[in-house]
Amino acid sequence: MTWNKLLQPDLILAGSVLNLTPEIIQQYELKGLVLDVDETLVPITVGVASPELQQWVEQIRTYAELCLVSNNLSEARIGGIARSLDLPYYLGAAKPSRRKIRAALTAMNLPVQRVGMVGDRLFTDVIAGNRLGMFTILVEPIVHPDAILRSHPIRNFEVWFSEILGASITPKQTKIRKS
């Protein structure tokens, strides 16, 4: 697989994961979602799910199975967030490694192409999902209001480098076909 295909999300949403609607899930015929945690669901400095996130999870779980897969090693933090959302979870995924995502896919018992990998990072979430043949969804990071003025140098570098390699990283809600 070429770098531009590895780095190319199938769907790029403007805004946070909260903009991933049941209509979008149905449009792409997804039956499950593997969700990154840090800055995809909650700011990295926050250890609890927001009421908006809890409401989103309750709405989405009626359309798709959900599972959290995080590179974070903190059982207290990731486990606490997962338990507050009543979701299964895997820690220490070391994405773009596929091992923990495969475990989530096995637990979901769904065809890999019907499961979306949702995250805010190209070099971890999108690469891992694309390597497995999942439908990859890139969202904008959720950051703590106190850190809103900070830039995201790692994400900015990933987008810049990915575009040099031929991936198109501009928000849109159209599927980009994998060849």
C-alpha positions as CSV (number, residue, x, y, z in Angstrom):
1,M,0.0,0.0,0.0
2,T,1.4,3.4,-0.9
3,W,1.9,6.2,1.7
4,N,-0.8,8.4,0.2
5,K,-3.3,5.5,0.5
6,L,-2.2,4.7,4.0
7,L,-2.6,8.3,5.1
8,Q,-5.9,9.0,3.2
9,P,-9.0,8.9,5.4
10,D,-12.2,7.7,3.8
11,L,-14.1,10.6,5.4
12,I,-12.8,13.8,6.9
13,L,-15.3,15.6,9.2
14,A,-15.1,19.3,9.9
15,G,-15.4,19.6,13.7
16,S,-15.3,17.0,16.4
17,V,-16.6,13.4,16.7
18,L,-19.9,14.9,17.8
19,N,-20.5,15.8,14.2
20,L,-20.5,12.1,13.3
21,T,-24.3,11.5,12.9
22,P,-26.5,8.5,12.6
23,E,-27.2,9.6,9.0
24,I,-23.5,9.4,8.2
25,I,-23.1,6.0,9.8
26,Q,-26.1,4.7,7.8
27,Q,-24.9,6.4,4.6
28,Y,-21.6,4.4,4.7
29,E,-23.3,1.3,6.0
30,L,-21.2,1.1,9.1
31,K,-22.2,-1.3,11.9
32,G,-19.4,-0.6,14.3
33,L,-17.0,2.2,15.3
34,V,-13.6,1.9,17.0
35,L,-13.0,5.2,18.7
36,D,-9.7,6.7,19.7
37,V,-10.0,8.5,23.1
38,D,-7.4,11.3,23.7
39,E,-8.5,14.4,21.8
40,T,-11.0,12.4,19.8
41,L,-13.5,12.0,22.6
42,V,-12.0,14.1,25.4
43,P,-9.2,16.6,25.8
44,I,-6.0,14.9,26.9
45,T,-6.2,16.8,30.2
46,V,-9.7,15.6,31.0
47,G,-10.6,12.3,32.7
48,V,-14.3,12.3,32.4
49,A,-16.8,12.2,29.5
50,S,-18.7,15.4,28.9
51,P,-22.5,15.3,29.0
52,E,-22.5,16.0,25.2
53,L,-20.2,13.0,24.6
54,Q,-22.4,10.8,26.8
55,Q,-25.5,11.9,24.9
56,W,-23.7,11.3,21.6
57,V,-22.6,7.8,22.6
58,E,-26.2,6.9,23.7
59,Q,-27.5,8.1,20.3
60,I,-24.8,6.4,18.2
61,R,-24.9,3.0,20.1
62,T,-28.4,2.4,18.7
63,Y,-26.8,2.4,15.1
64,A,-23.4,1.0,15.7
65,E,-21.4,-1.1,18.1
66,L,-18.7,1.0,19.9
67,C,-15.3,0.2,21.3
68,L,-12.5,2.5,22.6
69,V,-8.9,1.8,21.6
70,S,-6.3,4.1,23.0
71,N,-2.6,4.4,22.9
72,N,-2.8,5.8,26.5
73,L,-1.6,3.4,29.2
74,S,-3.6,4.9,32.1
75,E,-6.1,2.3,33.3
76,A,-7.5,4.9,35.7
77,R,-8.1,7.5,33.0
78,I,-9.1,5.5,30.0
79,G,-11.0,2.8,32.0
80,G,-12.9,5.6,33.9
81,I,-13.9,7.2,30.7
82,A,-14.9,3.9,29.2
83,R,-16.9,2.9,32.3
84,S,-18.7,6.3,32.3
85,L,-19.8,5.6,28.7
86,D,-20.5,1.9,29.4
87,L,-18.1,0.9,26.5
88,P,-15.5,-1.9,26.1
89,Y,-11.9,-0.6,25.8
90,Y,-8.3,-1.5,25.1
91,L,-5.3,0.4,26.4
92,G,-1.7,0.7,25.2
93,A,-2.7,0.1,21.6
94,A,0.6,1.5,20.2
95,K,-1.2,2.5,17.0
96,P,-0.5,2.3,14.1
97,S,-0.1,-1.3,15.5
98,R,-3.1,-3.3,14.6
99,R,-3.1,-5.8,17.5
100,K,-5.6,-4.1,19.9
101,I,-7.8,-2.9,17.0
102,R,-7.9,-6.5,15.8
103,A,-9.0,-7.6,19.3
104,A,-11.8,-5.0,19.2
105,L,-12.9,-6.1,15.7
106,T,-12.9,-9.8,16.9
107,A,-15.1,-8.8,20.0
108,M,-17.5,-6.9,17.7
109,N,-17.8,-9.9,15.3
110,L,-18.4,-7.6,12.4
111,P,-16.9,-7.5,8.9
112,V,-13.9,-5.2,9.0
113,Q,-15.2,-3.1,6.1
114,R,-18.3,-2.3,8.1
115,V,-16.4,-0.9,11.0
116,G,-15.1,2.7,11.1
117,M,-11.8,3.7,12.8
118,V,-12.5,7.2,14.2
119,G,-9.6,9.4,15.4
120,D,-7.9,12.7,15.2
121,R,-4.5,11.5,14.1
122,L,-3.3,10.5,10.7
123,F,-0.1,8.7,11.7
124,T,-1.8,6.6,14.3
125,D,-5.6,6.2,13.8
126,V,-5.9,6.5,10.1
127,I,-2.8,4.4,9.2
128,A,-3.9,1.6,11.6
129,G,-7.5,1.6,10.2
130,N,-6.3,1.7,6.6
131,R,-3.8,-1.2,7.2
132,L,-6.8,-3.3,8.4
133,G,-9.1,-2.3,5.6
134,M,-11.5,-0.4,7.9
135,F,-13.4,2.7,6.9
136,T,-11.3,5.6,8.3
137,I,-12.8,8.8,9.7
138,L,-10.6,11.7,10.6
139,V,-12.1,14.3,13.0
140,E,-10.7,17.5,14.5
141,P,-9.2,17.2,17.9
142,I,-11.2,18.1,21.0
143,V,-9.1,20.4,23.2
144,H,-9.6,21.8,26.6
145,P,-10.9,25.4,26.5
146,D,-7.8,26.6,28.4
147,A,-5.6,25.1,25.6
148,I,-7.6,26.3,22.7
149,L,-5.0,28.9,21.6
150,R,-2.3,26.3,21.5
151,S,-1.5,24.9,18.1
152,H,-1.3,21.2,17.4
153,P,2.2,20.9,16.0
154,I,2.1,17.1,15.6
155,R,-1.2,17.1,13.8
156,N,-0.2,20.1,11.7
157,F,3.0,18.2,10.7
158,E,1.0,15.1,9.9
159,V,-1.4,17.0,7.6
160,W,1.4,18.8,5.9
161,F,3.5,15.6,5.4
162,S,0.5,13.6,4.2
163,E,-0.4,16.2,1.6
164,I,3.2,16.1,0.3
165,L,2.8,12.3,0.0
166,G,-0.4,12.8,-2.0
167,A,-3.2,12.4,0.5
168,S,-6.0,15.0,0.4
169,I,-6.7,16.2,3.9
170,T,-9.4,18.8,3.6
171,P,-12.7,18.4,5.5
172,K,-15.5,17.0,3.4
173,Q,-18.3,14.5,3.8
174,T,-17.7,12.4,0.7
175,K,-16.3,9.0,0.5
176,I,-12.9,8.6,-1.1
177,R,-12.7,5.2,-2.7
178,K,-9.8,3.0,-1.8
179,S,-8.2,1.4,-4.9
